[in-house]
Amino acid sequence: MSLPGWDLCIDSPLGLLGATASAEGVTGLCFDPAPRERAVHRDGAAHLARLERQLGEYFAGRRRQFEVPLAASGNPFQTRVWALLQTIGYGQTRAYGALARALDHPGAARAVGLANGQNPIAILVPCHRVIGASGALTGYAGGLPRKRALLELEGALPASLF
């Protein structure tokens, strides 16, 4: 399936994913893509093919780490947060406050949450692995049911949810 403004649409167990890529790497991955006005890249096809294959392996439980170059665009704080998100391993979670402290901004949990919510590359930049300080599942651009499903797939649901 294709939609205007998306380089690739991928059927997943959690619904349709829209992907974009440039020659540098994947620039976007989101749930429930809507048609949009944007020129489709033609030079990111190799990255998209790898992305589609690796997402299939991930959802089948055969991949824990992605090996696709990423080329997200954001402000300096966002890119620092997104880089830090990529250090949260499969099956692990971190609280917003812990991420803020790791960035040497201990009072910036909300700012981390905002950057997390503006992450343009879902799943690969694992914003779904960020939880509230109490261990509760909190906001996710793809919706909390999808966040729960991703964490269940990874075996990372906090103990307080059982």
N, C-alpha and C positions, 0 to 999 in steps of 0.2 A: 504494500500500500504506500502511496505517496501523498503528501500534503504540500501545498505551496509554502515555500520558505524553509522547508526542512530538507536536508540532504538525504536522510534515511529515516524511515519509520519502522520500528521493530516491535513485533508482537511478543509480549512477555507474559509470564504467569500472573503478573500484577497489572496488566493492561498495556496499552500502546505507549511506546517510548519514541520521542522525536529526538533525532541526533543531527548535529552539525559538525563539520570539521573543515579545517584549512590545511594547507601544506604543512603547517607546524604541528598540528595535532587536533584532537577533539576539542571543539569550542563550546559545545552544549549537549546536554542530555537531560530530558525532562519527561515526566509523565503527562499523559493527556494533551499532546501537542495540538494546538489550534492553528489553522491556517494563518499565515502572517506575510506581510510584505517584506521580503528580504531576498537578495540575490543568493541563489544556491551556489555553493562552492563546487567546483569540479576537480579541484586539486587535492582533496582530502579523501578520495575514494579508498586508498589503501588503508588509511586509518579506520575508516568506517567498516571495512570488511573485517579487520582485526577486532574492532569493537563488537560487532554483531556476533562473531564466533565466541569471543571471550564472555560476553553476557550470557550466551547460551550455556556455556560451561559453568558459569557462576550460578545460574538458576538451577542447574542440574546437580549442584553440590560438588562439582569437580574443579572449581577454581576459587582460590582465596585471595589472590592478588592480581591486579590488572597490569598488563604490559603494553599499554597504548599511550603514546605521548599526549599530553594535555596542553591546551593553549587557551585557558580561560582568561578573560579580560575583566579586571577590577581595579579598585584603588589600592594603594599600598597596604592598608590595614586588612582589607578583604583578602588580598593575595597571601598575606602572612597567615591569616586564619585558615584559608583553604590549604595551604602547605602543611600546617599543623594537623588538620583533619586527616591528611594522608598518612600521618604517623600512627593513627589509631588502627591497630591491627584487626583483622577478621576475628570475630568472636569477642571483641572488647568494646567497652563503652567508656565515655568520659563525660563529666559534667561541664556545663558552660563555665562555671567558676574556675574549674581546674584548667581549662584551656586559657582563660584570661590570665591566670597566674603564670602559666607556662610562657605567655607572651610578655611577661613583666608588666602587666596591666591588671593587678588584682581586683580592681573595682569595675572592670569593664565586661562583666558577664553579659550584660544586655547588648553591648556593642558586638560581642562575639556572637550572640544569638542573631543579631541583625545580619551580620556577615554570613553566618551559617544559612540563614533563610534566603540569601541572595546568591548562593552557590549555583552557578549555571550548569554544573556537571554532576547531576545526581548519581548515586551509587559509586562511581569511580572516585569522586571526592566524597568520602563517606559521612556526609552530614547526618545520615540516619543513625549514626553511632553516638550522637551527642544527646544526653538525657539531662533531666533536671537534677538538682542537688539531692533531692529526696529519692532519686532512682526512678521517678515517674517519667513516662513518655510525654514529651512536650512537642510543640509544633513541628510540622514537617510539610514542606511544600507539596509533596505527593500525597499528603493525608496521613493521619495516624494509623489507620488500618494497614497501609503499605509499610510504614515505619516498623510496626509490629511484625509484619510478615518478613521483612528483611532481617530484623534482629532474630526472629525465630529461625530463619534459614541459616544464620550464622551461629546459632546457639548462644546468643548474647543477651537474652532478656534478663534484666536485673531480677535478683531474687525476690524483691518486694512485689513482683507481678504474679507470682505463683499462688 
